[in-house]
Amino acid sequence: STQSTGSEVSCRAEFISREPNTWPTKENFPQSQEFRSVLENGFKIRMFLARKITEMIAQGLNYPGFVNMFTEAEFTSFYLKKYKARESKDNSHIYRSDSGYSMKAEDGRDLSIPSHIDTTITLLTTYTNGGLQALYKNEWYDVPSVMGSMMMMSGSLIKDLSDGELPALRHRVIDIKTDRYSTPFFFNPSFHAHINRSNSGRETEVGKEFLKFGPWQVTQLHRDEPLLLHSTSLHCNNLAKLATTN
């Protein structure tokens, strides 16, 4: 992303979404440059693929405004995730008690990630790591892990905007009781993209409370990223100071 000044953003959350990445240096570890190169290349590949997907969605649904929602896509994120094997007791404090998440499967197995639906467009690479399950007609199915492949999932907002034409996929991850790696990529609309109307012009579910994507996304991420986004993330205080100190 490109550096923004405080006057160019509306709140702390938008500033966070636009500030430059912080990369490790040779002082952190010798392979830091290779690490950065691999990740930047992986990000570019996924951005290219995600934009092609949005173009195909727009064409298939006769929804020309869909592509324009992702012009900046500054809330897009690329994660490197490592899941350690955990005991049941280790899961008890991961999510707040009122989150609604359960860390147990119906057969008693522990979950690494509880049942959930993503918000927008997800590109996921799991390499050869199993554990991912998808819900289809009220039954959980194992999703094959194929090295060199990438899977796409659409989320709740995409379903809403497409008038249900693109269903949202509910999924979860079984704890496979060994180290598990994955690299999820979340392609999100621009911070100020309007999400209150669907392709048909119907008021969306999120549109009953939110006009733009950014403020809605902050409320969604606050459940899972409380250290990054919190109750003051939509406030506008001291943005100029943030810009000059980062």
C-alpha positions, 0 to 999 in steps of 0.5 A: 500500500502507499503511505497516507497522511492523516488528512487523507483518511477518515479514521484510524481503521482506514489509516491502518488499512493504508499504511505501508507494511513493516518488513524484517531486515537482515538484522532480524534474519539473513533470509529477510530479502528472500522472505519479502520477495516471496511474499510480495510475489505471492500477494501480486499473484493473488491480487491478479487472480482476485481481480479476474474473479471479480471481473468474471462475477460482474460479467456472469451476473451482469453486475458492472458496478461490482468491479468498481467496489474493489478499485482500491481494495486497501483492506485486502490481507494476506496471512501466513498461518501456523496452527499448533496442536492444542488440548481442549483446555487451550481452546477455552479462552481463544474467543469471548464467551458471547462470540457464539463460536464452538471449538468442538466438532459434533463427534467431539474432535477439537477444532483449530478454527470454529465454524464460520463464514467469511465476509467477501472473497477468500483465496486459500492455499492449504498445501498438503495440510488436511483439516479443512471442512465445508458444510453442504446440505447440513453435512460436513465434508473434508476438503482435499488438500492438493499441493499447488492448488488454490481454492476460492470461497465467497462470503456473506457480503458477496452473497448479499450483494449478488442477491443470493446468486453466489452462496457463502460457504460455511467452513471450519478446520479440524485440529489435526494434532500436528503443525498445520500451515495455510495462507489465506488471502482476503480480497476486500472492497475499497474502504469507501465502497457502498455496500447498501444496495445489491445488484438488483437495487435491493437494500442489503442486510448490512445496508440496514446499518452501514453505507460503506464497507470499511466501517462494517468490516471493522465491526466484523474484524473486531471479534477476531482482531481485538488488538488491531481493531477496537471500539475506537478504530472508527474515531478520527482523533490524532490522524495527523499524528499517526501519519507522522509517527509511522 
